[in-house]
Amino acid sequence: MTERLELSDATLREWDAIVLESDRETGIVLDRSAFYPGGGGQPPDHGVLLWGGVQTRIVGALKGDDVRLVAHDDDPLPPVGTAVRGAIEDDRRTALMRTHSGLHLLSGVVFRDFGALVTGGNMEPLEARLDFNLESVPEGFRDAVEAACNVEVDADRAISAYELPRDEAFAIPDIIRTATNLLPPTIEIVRIVDISGLDVQADGGTHVASTRQIGAMRVTKIENKGKGFRRIRIALAP
């Protein structure tokens, strides 16, 4: 199994590794990797592997039993046993970290102020959306949500990640902020992302260290997605 470096240090951008598997169809597996492979609405990282004077661009990841990196079609694959230097595309990763943390902040604000749970979501760098089980929205809802989010950004609340046994994690009130519990029953250790004093959720993504690092948030659109469901779209300052 690949050692997941990004889960313990989301700021890591370069590291050394050894190639364990290398195949055009099934991907490249490293013994150590900081590439986030995607999940929970967060897209996979992009970056490069450097080896023997050669550069292999990493453009995605395959879902499977391990972190399987997808190389650009035009680039060579490092053979098994090769020592490589991995590097993450910093602008993309940082933007996704800010965006993912921004979605957790949005979820915390809407749950706190309106009691609504998340029913779906998606993100790209600096743009994202969350769907909520909201029957209706009051007048001024969009401005109120945007203002409340930016109050929490300015509050500079600490964002931390840690692991708990499943029973301890589920003892935390409202630990699952989605209308449906998507956490597989086979997972015994749950990773928690905690925005101090605002939001605590089970989550496997990468995040910034404080709400201030998210930056200014705009609610760009509120959409009606059917009876009892509303979509909130956000954008972050570049």
Secondary structure as the mmCIF struct_conf table of DSSP 4:
data_model
#
loop_
_struct_conf.conf_type_id
_struct_conf.id
_struct_conf.beg_label_comp_id
_struct_conf.beg_label_asym_id
_struct_conf.beg_label_seq_id
_struct_conf.end_label_comp_id
_struct_conf.end_label_asym_id
_struct_conf.end_label_seq_id
STRN STRN1 GLU A 3 ARG A 4
HELX_RH_AL_P HELX_RH_AL_P1 LEU A 5 SER A 8
TURN_TY1_P TURN_TY1_P1 ALA A 10 THR A 11
STRN STRN2 GLU A 14 ASP A 23
TURN_TY1_P TURN_TY1_P2 ARG A 24 THR A 26
STRN STRN3 GLY A 27 LEU A 30
BEND BEND1 ASP A 31 ASP A 31
STRN STRN4 ARG A 32 SER A 33
STRN STRN5 GLY A 39 GLY A 39
TURN_TY1_P TURN_TY1_P3 GLY A 40 GLY A 41
STRN STRN6 GLN A 42 GLN A 42
HELX_LH_PP_P HELX_LH_PP_P1 PRO A 43 ASP A 45
STRN STRN7 GLY A 47 TRP A 51
TURN_TY1_P TURN_TY1_P4 GLY A 52 GLY A 53
STRN STRN8 VAL A 54 LEU A 62
BEND BEND2 GLY A 64 ASP A 66
STRN STRN9 ARG A 68 ALA A 71
HELX_LH_PP_P HELX_LH_PP_P2 HIS A 72 HIS A 72
TURN_TY1_P TURN_TY1_P5 ASP A 73 ASP A 74
BEND BEND3 ASP A 75 ASP A 75
HELX_LH_PP_P HELX_LH_PP_P3 PRO A 76 PRO A 79
TURN_TY1_P TURN_TY1_P6 VAL A 80 GLY A 81
STRN STRN10 ALA A 83 ILE A 88
HELX_RH_AL_P HELX_RH_AL_P2 ASP A 90 PHE A 114
HELX_LH_PP_P HELX_LH_PP_P4 ALA A 116 LEU A 117
STRN STRN11 VAL A 118 GLU A 124
TURN_TY1_P TURN_TY1_P7 PRO A 125 LEU A 126
STRN STRN12 GLU A 127 PHE A 132
BEND BEND4 GLU A 135 GLU A 135
TURN_TY1_P TURN_TY1_P8 GLU A 139 GLY A 140
HELX_RH_AL_P HELX_RH_AL_P3 PHE A 141 ASP A 154
TURN_TY1_P TURN_TY1_P9 ALA A 155 ASP A 156
STRN STRN13 ALA A 158 ALA A 158
STRN STRN14 ILE A 159 PRO A 165
HELX_RH_AL_P HELX_RH_AL_P4 ARG A 166 PHE A 170
TURN_TY1_P TURN_TY1_P10 ALA A 171 ALA A 171
BEND BEND5 ILE A 172 ILE A 172
TURN_TY1_P TURN_TY1_P11 PRO A 173 ASP A 174
STRN STRN15 THR A 178 THR A 178
BEND BEND6 ALA A 179 THR A 180
BEND BEND7 LEU A 183 LEU A 183
TURN_TY1_P TURN_TY1_P12 PRO A 185 THR A 186
STRN STRN16 ILE A 189 ILE A 195
TURN_TY1_P TURN_TY1_P13 SER A 196 LEU A 198
STRN STRN17 ASP A 199 ALA A 202
BEND BEND8 GLY A 205 GLY A 205
BEND BEND9 ALA A 209 ALA A 209
STRN STRN18 SER A 210 SER A 210
HELX_RH_3T_P HELX_RH_3T_P1 THR A 211 ILE A 214
STRN STRN19 MET A 217 ASN A 224
BEND BEND10 GLY A 226 GLY A 226
TURN_TY1_P TURN_TY1_P14 LYS A 227 GLY A 228
STRN STRN20 ARG A 230 LEU A 236
#
